[in-house]
Amino acid sequence: MKEQFSRYKRKFLIAAILKSAAIAVAFGLLAVGGTLLALKLTEVELNALYYAAIGAGGAVAVFVAAFFVLKPSDKEIAKALDERYSLNEKTQTALEFEGKSGAIIEMQRENAGVTLGSLNVREGRTFGSVVSKIWVYILICVLGAALLFTALFVPARKSVSAADEADRAYSLSEYERIAVEELIYNVSSSHLEETAKGEAVESLQNMYQALQNAEKTGQMWTAVYTGIDEVALIVNGLNSYRDISVSLGKATLSRLVIAVRQGAVAYREQGTYLNYDDVESYYNGGLGNVTTVVNAQTGRMRSTLSEESEFGDKLTTLATNLMAAVVDCEQYDGDGLYTAFRTLATEIAAVRDAYSVKGNISEAQSELDVIFDELCNAVSDSIFMQGYNLAVSMHVEVKLRKTFGLPDAEFPPNDGFTDGYEGGSTSGDPGDPDSGDGEDHRGGYGDGELEFGGDDMIFDPATGEYVKYGDLIAEYYRLMQEYLESADLTPEQKATVQNYFGILLSGSKTEE
Amino acid sequence: MKKFKKSKNIEQPEEVTALEPEVQEETQAGETVEVAGEGEPAEETKVSEDVAISPEEPAEKVEEEIPVAEETRSKINAFSESIEKAKNELSKDIVGMGDIIDNVLCAIIAGGNVLLEGVPGVGKTRLVRSLGRTLKLPFSRIQFTPDLMPSDVTGTNIIEQDEKGKMSMVFQRGPIFANLVLADEINRATPKTQSAMLEVMQEHKVTVAKTTYQLEEPFFVLATENPIEQDGTYPLPEAQIDRFMFKLLVNFPSPEEIADIVNMTQITMSETAEAVLDGAAILEMRELAKGVPVIDGVLRFAVNLVSNTHPELEKTSETAKKYIKAGASPRAAQALITCAKVRALMHGNYNVSYDDIKALAYPVLRHRIKLNYSAISDKLSIDDVIKQLINETK
């Protein structure tokens, strides 16, 4: 019985080994294939030896584990034999009563041995019954191999660098074509100065041509950015407010600097300028906003001349500064904005001269009223158009960026001014910037020297009016607190923001 | 000349009642034994030449001494041959009923009692009578009727006067004192009379007037009951039913079998089976069967099968929960294993298998399980339920 049973036991062990090997091979293939696929998708590359180690190591470990699980015990083998060959539990009985004595037990054992011995283990069917369902394990191996082959042929994912992106094939799409043609049409029908308009349209057409010929993404970028830059350059060539405001700043005419710069960018309150309708809306909206902004500054400038004390000296200083500014930007002779300030300088000088002779301050004040009214209108007229030019340029840039998927436009910090009047300071009233006292009253970001009290007036772009700094900063502080409650910031970041606004708020207290 | 008091409704036409071991009176073949009825003159009963009465002496003597190892093998071979011979002899008197005969022989060898159920005229009594001839065992028949008294079964003390005129109390053995007892229509007797059978069937002894009389082994009770005679019958108490190892259903024969029966009985109505086994051989077979090994799995299967008949248990079968009112007793498990060992040897196997348990589940559990109304409403028979239990048991 032992001998016959041992023969079958060997068969079962071989089957267990084969099954374990199949599972191990399948696991190895799956491990290698899965690892390869995962690493390809995460752009990690490994030496082939690592894959071999993963596959072999995993297969060995799984083989050992599987063999321990699949290896049948003697009892299981006996049961399998009895069930397979309908032996009526002969084998199990012989095994369970092995070593026990008894006449019938011994006869039973002998009979079981004879019965087992009579079975032909060399028959395929017999062996096949022992190694049953091997096809399942073969199938698992095939699946593992399939995954591996799939992983081998899947291309690795790569992060697209700018250089790679630029090298990507490109062709002008129908959508882009229509957008560019529409843009060219809008610019050509805009209210830009004719010469500049022609140049802008020509630049855009050149850009369009370049886009049609572009075969790579990099060529597209070049064409679009060139178009944007050329239009901006053309518009900057049209506008004089930048240089004139710098000249005014040199002459410490802060109010006029603010008036010019804020007036020029007043168009930004109109919309996003993705659609040309925003440009036309600004143009058709009239001077309203611009006049408000300019008048706010010229009015304050005017008010500094309302007091009788040192009236003459103030006039003299103002006239001198104005003349210096005019001389500094005389290259813009003929420009409306330049003309407005040159007229102002001349008229202020005339008032000064008349006052010095007559000493009639009331008459001088009356004349000053007229002069400043005219100044406001002249500056507003000129600045309005210059703002319109900027709006057209902004529209071109925003439209092209959106159409061709370029990053959104960002206004340069402080509008690119670095003269201390960056962006047209809204940090508050610098006291009396046009007092002519020789002090530098320039405000602006990062100044650090000036402090603004709670009652100091500053320009609120939301309303277009001057409000008390204390009220405005308090409102800003309140809004900041509300935002921080739901903001996705770390506690440290929130503390920094709160500290910053706290300093501003504490600095808004009115000096006594 | 011995006198035996004959009880009413007890036939002892040609058989001889068993004698107690201390009353070892050999009755030689051809000697006449009187069987006295109640208030009636003794009737002469001729002892069959084929039925030698000598309880302590085997009918056939073993002439050779055989070595132990070979002895067992030869005993097992003889076992199988004897069973085949018995079946062949029985087939001379019984048409069909192959499974019934197998199971009856199995129960007898295992030492159990058998309850035969069938409609009248299917051969229940004939089977038992023929079996008595085949097994060379003293056979008695008790016809149970409603007026049968316990003493009619077990015997009673009577006053006897000897030749000298001296009066003494003598115990008159009842027909139960045989090796093979046919209790015909057992469910017609009163519960009181039925209870008299309890001690006999279980312990193989009789207690009358504080005196216990041991019955000779092997002792079997083969009882019959008629299912259609519901009037005037008394259902067997569960305690007594549980003492039957098997309950066998004797089905109505097929037309072909009826034709064979008619042809056979046209020749003679008497049983013609010849003796091939005796009590000693049966006892020997019983001892032999005890040595048949049973693996733990088969044993647990039998135990689980019996446990699964109990709906009140926490881990039981769904069938029991749904269809069974009361389950089988542990005797069922004992009967399964004991009979499975015998069955294995009868089929030439040296070990008990699951098939043996499954085959014996029906006769062992049939009378030990009570079905509930759900089974009745679903028109399930007890065998249907047992089949489901077998399928659910692992």
Contacts between the chains, C-beta under 8 A, distances in Angstrom:
chain1	res1	chain2	res2	distance
A	79	B	297	7.8
A	88	B	349	6.0
A	88	B	351	7.3
A	88	B	353	3.7
A	88	B	354	7.8
A	88	B	355	6.1
A	89	B	295	5.9
A	89	B	297	7.5
A	89	B	298	6.3
A	89	B	351	6.0
A	89	B	352	7.4
A	89	B	353	4.4
A	89	B	354	6.5
A	90	B	349	7.7
A	90	B	350	7.9
A	90	B	351	6.1
A	92	B	295	5.1
A	92	B	297	6.7
A	93	B	293	5.3
A	93	B	294	7.9
A	93	B	295	5.1
A	93	B	350	7.8
A	93	B	351	3.8
A	93	B	352	7.9
A	94	B	351	7.9
A	96	B	293	7.6
A	96	B	295	4.8
A	96	B	296	6.6
A	97	B	293	4.9
A	97	B	295	7.8
A	100	B	293	7.9
A	102	B	291	5.4
A	102	B	293	7.4
A	103	B	68	7.3
A	103	B	69	6.6
A	103	B	72	3.6
A	103	B	73	7.7
A	103	B	291	6.5
A	104	B	72	6.8
A	104	B	76	7.4
A	104	B	288	7.3
A	104	B	291	4.2
A	104	B	292	5.6
A	104	B	293	6.9
A	104	B	350	5.7
A	105	B	291	7.1
A	105	B	293	5.3
A	105	B	350	8.0
A	107	B	72	7.2
A	107	B	73	6.6
A	107	B	76	7.2
A	107	B	350	5.2
A	108	B	292	7.8
A	108	B	293	6.0
A	108	B	350	3.4
A	108	B	351	5.0
A	111	B	350	5.4
